[in-house]
Amino acid sequence: MATTDSKSPLTPAVFHILLALSRGERHGYGIMKQVETDSDGKVSMGPGTLYGSLKRMLNAGLVRESDRRVDPEMDDERRIYYQLTAAGVQALVAELERYQHIVTLAQERKLYPKTFAHEF
């Protein structure tokens, strides 16, 4: 996994987890479902990838465990909720800026997905 250095690109798993948490605190299953929704079903994150990434992200200071529960009456008390830290927000913003730069370059070079495959 990349460090919190904004010059280092994030792994796809870390990027998707940060993006999922940008909408608010979530527990593991909630993160997996949000990743699936955000990617229109193209990314399916299993528990091993999710929890391995979360452990590294906790150690890197990108996320933290939340003390708060979204709805204690409706929720399993064993669930751990995660939230972004300031470093996590900075890492997500830096990654989105990298993606935006790439999209801008592709647009400037007129590399449109529907026509690109037919030109070669």
mmCIF file of the C-alpha atoms, coordinates in Angstrom:
data_MODEL
# 
_entry.id   MODEL 
# 
loop_
_atom_site.group_PDB 
_atom_site.id 
_atom_site.type_symbol 
_atom_site.label_atom_id 
_atom_site.label_alt_id 
_atom_site.label_comp_id 
_atom_site.label_asym_id 
_atom_site.label_entity_id 
_atom_site.label_seq_id 
_atom_site.pdbx_PDB_ins_code 
_atom_site.Cartn_x 
_atom_site.Cartn_y 
_atom_site.Cartn_z 
_atom_site.occupancy 
_atom_site.B_iso_or_equiv 
_atom_site.pdbx_formal_charge 
_atom_site.auth_seq_id 
_atom_site.auth_comp_id 
_atom_site.auth_asym_id 
_atom_site.auth_atom_id 
_atom_site.pdbx_PDB_model_num 
ATOM 1   C CA . MET A 1 1   ? 0.000   0.000   0.000   1.00 0.00 ? 1   MET A CA 1 
ATOM 2   C CA . ALA A 1 2   ? 1.140   3.532   -0.624  1.00 0.00 ? 2   ALA A CA 1 
ATOM 3   C CA . THR A 1 3   ? 2.061   5.654   2.320   1.00 0.00 ? 3   THR A CA 1 
ATOM 4   C CA . THR A 1 4   ? 0.210   8.824   3.195   1.00 0.00 ? 4   THR A CA 1 
ATOM 5   C CA . ASP A 1 5   ? 2.650   10.661  0.906   1.00 0.00 ? 5   ASP A CA 1 
ATOM 6   C CA . SER A 1 6   ? 0.361   12.341  -1.629  1.00 0.00 ? 6   SER A CA 1 
ATOM 7   C CA . LYS A 1 7   ? 2.922   11.705  -4.383  1.00 0.00 ? 7   LYS A CA 1 
ATOM 8   C CA . SER A 1 8   ? 2.442   7.946   -4.082  1.00 0.00 ? 8   SER A CA 1 
ATOM 9   C CA . PRO A 1 9   ? -0.536  6.477   -5.946  1.00 0.00 ? 9   PRO A CA 1 
ATOM 10  C CA . LEU A 1 10  ? -3.017  4.463   -3.926  1.00 0.00 ? 10  LEU A CA 1 
ATOM 11  C CA . THR A 1 11  ? -3.758  0.824   -4.587  1.00 0.00 ? 11  THR A CA 1 
ATOM 12  C CA . PRO A 1 12  ? -7.172  0.255   -6.184  1.00 0.00 ? 12  PRO A CA 1 
ATOM 13  C CA . ALA A 1 13  ? -8.496  -1.337  -2.972  1.00 0.00 ? 13  ALA A CA 1 
ATOM 14  C CA . VAL A 1 14  ? -7.397  1.599   -0.815  1.00 0.00 ? 14  VAL A CA 1 
ATOM 15  C CA . PHE A 1 15  ? -8.809  4.084   -3.311  1.00 0.00 ? 15  PHE A CA 1 
ATOM 16  C CA . HIS A 1 16  ? -12.197 2.349   -3.325  1.00 0.00 ? 16  HIS A CA 1 
ATOM 17  C CA . ILE A 1 17  ? -12.299 2.106   0.476   1.00 0.00 ? 17  ILE A CA 1 
ATOM 18  C CA . LEU A 1 18  ? -11.492 5.812   0.882   1.00 0.00 ? 18  LEU A CA 1 
ATOM 19  C CA . LEU A 1 19  ? -14.099 6.679   -1.720  1.00 0.00 ? 19  LEU A CA 1 
ATOM 20  C CA . ALA A 1 20  ? -16.700 4.544   0.108   1.00 0.00 ? 20  ALA A CA 1 
ATOM 21  C CA . LEU A 1 21  ? -15.884 6.209   3.431   1.00 0.00 ? 21  LEU A CA 1 
ATOM 22  C CA . SER A 1 22  ? -16.124 9.691   1.886   1.00 0.00 ? 22  SER A CA 1 
ATOM 23  C CA . ARG A 1 23  ? -19.918 9.330   2.221   1.00 0.00 ? 23  ARG A CA 1 
ATOM 24  C CA . GLY A 1 24  ? -19.696 8.668   5.970   1.00 0.00 ? 24  GLY A CA 1 
ATOM 25  C CA . GLU A 1 25  ? -18.779 6.079   8.556   1.00 0.00 ? 25  GLU A CA 1 
ATOM 26  C CA . ARG A 1 26  ? -19.303 2.453   7.569   1.00 0.00 ? 26  ARG A CA 1 
ATOM 27  C CA . HIS A 1 27  ? -18.652 -1.024  8.908   1.00 0.00 ? 27  HIS A CA 1 
ATOM 28  C CA . GLY A 1 28  ? -16.856 -3.640  6.803   1.00 0.00 ? 28  GLY A CA 1 
ATOM 29  C CA . TYR A 1 29  ? -19.884 -5.074  5.023   1.00 0.00 ? 29  TYR A CA 1 
ATOM 30  C CA . GLY A 1 30  ? -21.170 -1.554  4.376   1.00 0.00 ? 30  GLY A CA 1 
ATOM 31  C CA . ILE A 1 31  ? -17.831 -0.626  2.788   1.00 0.00 ? 31  ILE A CA 1 
ATOM 32  C CA . MET A 1 32  ? -17.949 -3.718  0.541   1.00 0.00 ? 32  MET A CA 1 
ATOM 33  C CA . LYS A 1 33  ? -21.493 -2.879  -0.588  1.00 0.00 ? 33  LYS A CA 1 
ATOM 34  C CA . GLN A 1 34  ? -20.618 0.789   -1.211  1.00 0.00 ? 34  GLN A CA 1 
ATOM 35  C CA . VAL A 1 35  ? -17.577 -0.223  -3.303  1.00 0.00 ? 35  VAL A CA 1 
ATOM 36  C CA . GLU A 1 36  ? -19.813 -2.484  -5.376  1.00 0.00 ? 36  GLU A CA 1 
ATOM 37  C CA . THR A 1 37  ? -22.346 0.335   -5.839  1.00 0.00 ? 37  THR A CA 1 
ATOM 38  C CA . ASP A 1 38  ? -19.705 2.969   -6.620  1.00 0.00 ? 38  ASP A CA 1 
ATOM 39  C CA . SER A 1 39  ? -18.152 0.742   -9.290  1.00 0.00 ? 39  SER A CA 1 
ATOM 40  C CA . ASP A 1 40  ? -21.490 -0.276  -10.872 1.00 0.00 ? 40  ASP A CA 1 
ATOM 41  C CA . GLY A 1 41  ? -20.755 -3.856  -9.833  1.00 0.00 ? 41  GLY A CA 1 
ATOM 42  C CA . LYS A 1 42  ? -17.360 -3.988  -11.564 1.00 0.00 ? 42  LYS A CA 1 
ATOM 43  C CA . VAL A 1 43  ? -15.388 -4.200  -8.302  1.00 0.00 ? 43  VAL A CA 1 
ATOM 44  C CA . SER A 1 44  ? -16.208 -6.865  -5.765  1.00 0.00 ? 44  SER A CA 1 
ATOM 45  C CA . MET A 1 45  ? -14.039 -6.639  -2.668  1.00 0.00 ? 45  MET A CA 1 
ATOM 46  C CA . GLY A 1 46  ? -13.744 -9.742  -0.533  1.00 0.00 ? 46  GLY A CA 1 
ATOM 47  C CA . PRO A 1 47  ? -13.223 -9.753  3.236   1.00 0.00 ? 47  PRO A CA 1 
ATOM 48  C CA . GLY A 1 48  ? -9.512  -10.631 2.970   1.00 0.00 ? 48  GLY A CA 1 
ATOM 49  C CA . THR A 1 49  ? -8.755  -7.670  0.726   1.00 0.00 ? 49  THR A CA 1 
ATOM 50  C CA . LEU A 1 50  ? -10.988 -5.337  2.728   1.00 0.00 ? 50  LEU A CA 1 
ATOM 51  C CA . TYR A 1 51  ? -9.708  -6.143  6.200   1.00 0.00 ? 51  TYR A CA 1 
ATOM 52  C CA . GLY A 1 52  ? -6.079  -6.458  5.104   1.00 0.00 ? 52  GLY A CA 1 
ATOM 53  C CA . SER A 1 53  ? -6.317  -3.041  3.477   1.00 0.00 ? 53  SER A CA 1 
ATOM 54  C CA . LEU A 1 54  ? -8.118  -1.535  6.464   1.00 0.00 ? 54  LEU A CA 1 
ATOM 55  C CA . LYS A 1 55  ? -5.400  -2.806  8.805   1.00 0.00 ? 55  LYS A CA 1 
ATOM 56  C CA . ARG A 1 56  ? -2.696  -1.148  6.684   1.00 0.00 ? 56  ARG A CA 1 
ATOM 57  C CA . MET A 1 57  ? -4.808  1.998   6.357   1.00 0.00 ? 57  MET A CA 1 
ATOM 58  C CA . LEU A 1 58  ? -5.262  2.175   10.137  1.00 0.00 ? 58  LEU A CA 1 
ATOM 59  C CA . ASN A 1 59  ? -1.496  1.853   10.588  1.00 0.00 ? 59  ASN A CA 1 
ATOM 60  C CA . ALA A 1 60  ? -0.871  4.538   7.943   1.00 0.00 ? 60  ALA A CA 1 
ATOM 61  C CA . GLY A 1 61  ? -3.355  6.907   9.612   1.00 0.00 ? 61  GLY A CA 1 
ATOM 62  C CA . LEU A 1 62  ? -5.734  7.071   6.625   1.00 0.00 ? 62  LEU A CA 1 
ATOM 63  C CA . VAL A 1 63  ? -8.728  5.778   8.609   1.00 0.00 ? 63  VAL A CA 1 
ATOM 64  C CA . ARG A 1 64  ? -9.631  5.266   12.243  1.00 0.00 ? 64  ARG A CA 1 
ATOM 65  C CA . GLU A 1 65  ? -12.163 3.212   14.120  1.00 0.00 ? 65  GLU A CA 1 
ATOM 66  C CA . SER A 1 66  ? -15.201 5.187   15.145  1.00 0.00 ? 66  SER A CA 1 
ATOM 67  C CA . ASP A 1 67  ? -16.568 5.113   18.685  1.00 0.00 ? 67  ASP A CA 1 
ATOM 68  C CA . ARG A 1 68  ? -20.019 6.024   17.403  1.00 0.00 ? 68  ARG A CA 1 
ATOM 69  C CA . ARG A 1 69  ? -22.584 3.570   16.057  1.00 0.00 ? 69  ARG A CA 1 
ATOM 70  C CA . VAL A 1 70  ? -24.944 4.686   13.323  1.00 0.00 ? 70  VAL A CA 1 
ATOM 71  C CA . ASP A 1 71  ? -28.026 3.131   14.961  1.00 0.00 ? 71  ASP A CA 1 
ATOM 72  C CA . PRO A 1 72  ? -27.287 1.174   18.157  1.00 0.00 ? 72  PRO A CA 1 
ATOM 73  C CA . GLU A 1 73  ? -30.878 -0.151  18.308  1.00 0.00 ? 73  GLU A CA 1 
ATOM 74  C CA . MET A 1 74  ? -30.663 -1.700  14.828  1.00 0.00 ? 74  MET A CA 1 
ATOM 75  C CA . ASP A 1 75  ? -26.983 -2.620  14.740  1.00 0.00 ? 75  ASP A CA 1 
ATOM 76  C CA . ASP A 1 76  ? -24.806 -5.488  15.902  1.00 0.00 ? 76  ASP A CA 1 
ATOM 77  C CA . GLU A 1 77  ? -22.605 -4.129  18.703  1.00 0.00 ? 77  GLU A CA 1 
ATOM 78  C CA . ARG A 1 78  ? -19.641 -6.171  17.426  1.00 0.00 ? 78  ARG A CA 1 
ATOM 79  C CA . ARG A 1 79  ? -19.455 -4.223  14.184  1.00 0.00 ? 79  ARG A CA 1 
ATOM 80  C CA . ILE A 1 80  ? -16.544 -1.854  13.922  1.00 0.00 ? 80  ILE A CA 1 
ATOM 81  C CA . TYR A 1 81  ? -17.209 1.358   12.043  1.00 0.00 ? 81  TYR A CA 1 
ATOM 82  C CA . TYR A 1 82  ? -14.443 3.159   10.175  1.00 0.00 ? 82  TYR A CA 1 
ATOM 83  C CA . GLN A 1 83  ? -14.084 6.804   9.232   1.00 0.00 ? 83  GLN A CA 1 
ATOM 84  C CA . LEU A 1 84  ? -11.674 8.885   7.218   1.00 0.00 ? 84  LEU A CA 1 
ATOM 85  C CA . THR A 1 85  ? -8.948  10.872  8.919   1.00 0.00 ? 85  THR A CA 1 
ATOM 86  C CA . ALA A 1 86  ? -7.589  14.177  7.609   1.00 0.00 ? 86  ALA A CA 1 
ATOM 87  C CA . ALA A 1 87  ? -4.706  12.211  6.053   1.00 0.00 ? 87  ALA A CA 1 
ATOM 88  C CA . GLY A 1 88  ? -7.228  9.891   4.386   1.00 0.00 ? 88  GLY A CA 1 
ATOM 89  C CA . VAL A 1 89  ? -9.087  12.847  2.902   1.00 0.00 ? 89  VAL A CA 1 
ATOM 90  C CA . GLN A 1 90  ? -5.800  14.320  1.622   1.00 0.00 ? 90  GLN A CA 1 
ATOM 91  C CA . ALA A 1 91  ? -4.804  10.988  0.062   1.00 0.00 ? 91  ALA A CA 1 
ATOM 92  C CA . LEU A 1 92  ? -8.193  10.659  -1.639  1.00 0.00 ? 92  LEU A CA 1 
ATOM 93  C CA . VAL A 1 93  ? -8.061  14.209  -2.993  1.00 0.00 ? 93  VAL A CA 1 
ATOM 94  C CA . ALA A 1 94  ? -4.520  13.685  -4.310  1.00 0.00 ? 94  ALA A CA 1 
ATOM 95  C CA . GLU A 1 95  ? -5.595  10.464  -6.062  1.00 0.00 ? 95  GLU A CA 1 
ATOM 96  C CA . LEU A 1 96  ? -8.647  12.122  -7.600  1.00 0.00 ? 96  LEU A CA 1 
ATOM 97  C CA . GLU A 1 97  ? -6.399  14.940  -8.875  1.00 0.00 ? 97  GLU A CA 1 
ATOM 98  C CA . ARG A 1 98  ? -4.101  12.327  -10.477 1.00 0.00 ? 98  ARG A CA 1 
ATOM 99  C CA . TYR A 1 99  ? -7.115  10.699  -12.159 1.00 0.00 ? 99  TYR A CA 1 
ATOM 100 C CA . GLN A 1 100 ? -8.401  14.089  -13.334 1.00 0.00 ? 100 GLN A CA 1 
ATOM 101 C CA . HIS A 1 101 ? -5.020  14.845  -14.908 1.00 0.00 ? 101 HIS A CA 1 
ATOM 102 C CA . ILE A 1 102 ? -5.092  11.530  -16.789 1.00 0.00 ? 102 ILE A CA 1 
ATOM 103 C CA . VAL A 1 103 ? -8.643  12.127  -18.026 1.00 0.00 ? 103 VAL A CA 1 
ATOM 104 C CA . THR A 1 104 ? -7.676  15.627  -19.187 1.00 0.00 ? 104 THR A CA 1 
ATOM 105 C CA . LEU A 1 105 ? -4.700  14.236  -21.117 1.00 0.00 ? 105 LEU A CA 1 
ATOM 106 C CA . ALA A 1 106 ? -6.904  11.599  -22.751 1.00 0.00 ? 106 ALA A CA 1 
ATOM 107 C CA . GLN A 1 107 ? -9.420  14.270  -23.753 1.00 0.00 ? 107 GLN A CA 1 
ATOM 108 C CA . GLU A 1 108 ? -6.703  16.527  -25.174 1.00 0.00 ? 108 GLU A CA 1 
ATOM 109 C CA . ARG A 1 109 ? -5.416  13.605  -27.238 1.00 0.00 ? 109 ARG A CA 1 
ATOM 110 C CA . LYS A 1 110 ? -8.966  12.759  -28.317 1.00 0.00 ? 110 LYS A CA 1 
ATOM 111 C CA . LEU A 1 111 ? -8.701  9.255   -26.882 1.00 0.00 ? 111 LEU A CA 1 
ATOM 112 C CA . TYR A 1 112 ? -12.387 8.516   -26.601 1.00 0.00 ? 112 TYR A CA 1 
ATOM 113 C CA . PRO A 1 113 ? -13.144 4.964   -25.427 1.00 0.00 ? 113 PRO A CA 1 
ATOM 114 C CA . LYS A 1 114 ? -15.712 4.200   -28.154 1.00 0.00 ? 114 LYS A CA 1 
ATOM 115 C CA . THR A 1 115 ? -13.452 5.246   -31.029 1.00 0.00 ? 115 THR A CA 1 
ATOM 116 C CA . PHE A 1 116 ? -10.026 4.430   -29.562 1.00 0.00 ? 116 PHE A CA 1 
ATOM 117 C CA . ALA A 1 117 ? -10.339 0.659   -30.052 1.00 0.00 ? 117 ALA A CA 1 
ATOM 118 C CA . HIS A 1 118 ? -11.289 1.061   -33.729 1.00 0.00 ? 118 HIS A CA 1 
ATOM 119 C CA . GLU A 1 119 ? -8.340  3.252   -34.703 1.00 0.00 ? 119 GLU A CA 1 
ATOM 120 C CA . PHE A 1 120 ? -5.628  0.631   -34.156 1.00 0.00 ? 120 PHE A CA 1 
# 
